[in-house]
Every structure is written in structure tokens, then in C-alpha cells.
Amino acid sequence: LVMAGVGRGGLTPAQSAALRRAHAAGVVVVVGTRTGSGRVPVMRDDGMVGAGDLNPQKARVLLMLGLSRTSDPREIARIFQTQQ
């Protein structure tokens, strides 16, 4: 699941709660930014993966490629880190 937040991947409390529930259920969650540019840190404190410098569209493609290899969020985060 790729979520396009504001600024550096900022989320509303309701969005954050819903994404935490999805993450807890085993869904790999990537958070990007909908602004024209900007970086979302790849390693987030909440266990979700940040899109780094990728826009949400590119993050979706990379997530699909990553999920074809693994569903481990840590491994997906490593894949995103190598793209920076």
C-alpha cells in the first residue's frame, strides 16, 4: 500500500491510525509525499517504509517489484534504501 502524505510524508491522525492497523495486519505500507519534490525518510519510527526521493507513482512500481521477491517490510525498506 502506498500512501501519499503531505510535506515529508505527514499524515492525519486518522490516516496514521488506519495505516498502523494495516501494517499490524501484515500489509507493507510505503509513505511518500504528494508535493512536487522532497524526501521521506526510508526508515520510519512506526515500522512503515518511507519512499525516500521517489514520488508515489514510482514508489508503487518499486513496491510491486519488491513484493515480487518478499513481503518482509525490513527487506522492502532495504530495497528502497538502495534506490537513494
N, C-alpha and C positions, 0 to 999 in steps of 0.2 A: 504494500500500500504506500503510495507517495502522497504526502500532504504538502500543499503549497502554503506556507505561512507568510507572515509579513516581516519586513526587516531581515534580521538574521534568523529567520525561521520561527518567529514569535507566534504563539498560539493563544487562543482564548482559553479560559479555564474549562469550558465545555469541550472544546476540541481536544485539549490536553487529556482530559479525563477519558474521553472516548478512545483516543489513541493508546493510552495506557492500558485500557481494557483489551483492545485488540492485540497489543504487544504481549500482555499476560496470557492471552489465548493462543499464542504461538505465531501470530502474524508478524512478518518482518515489516517494520514501519520505517520509511525514509522521509525525513522532513527537509524540504527545500524552501526557497523564497520565491515569491511571485514578483519581486522587484526586478528591474532590468539587469541588475548586477548585484554582486555581494556574495559573501561566503558564509555558509552554515557549517559550523564545526562538525567534522565527521563523527567524533566520539562525543556523545551527549551523556549527561548525567542520568537521564531517565531510561537508558538502555536502547533508545531508538537511534537510528543511523542518520547523521546529517548528510546532506547532498554535496557538501563542500562547495566548489565553484560551479557545479552543474545546475542548470535550470531544471525545473520539474520534469519537462519533457525528456531531457537527456537522462535524468536520474531514473525515470521509468524504464527506459531502454536498458540502462546498466543494471537495474534491479532485475529485470526479466532475464538478462544474461546470467546474472549471479544466481538467481533461483533455479536456473537450469543445472547448476552444479551443486548447490547446497541450500538448506533452509536455516542454517545457523546464523543468527544475527551478527555474531562476532566475525564470522568469515565474510559475511556481506559487508560489514564495516571495513574489513581489511581490503576487500576489492575496491571499495570507494576510496580508501586512502591511497591506493596505488594509482588512481586516476588524477591525483592532485599535482 
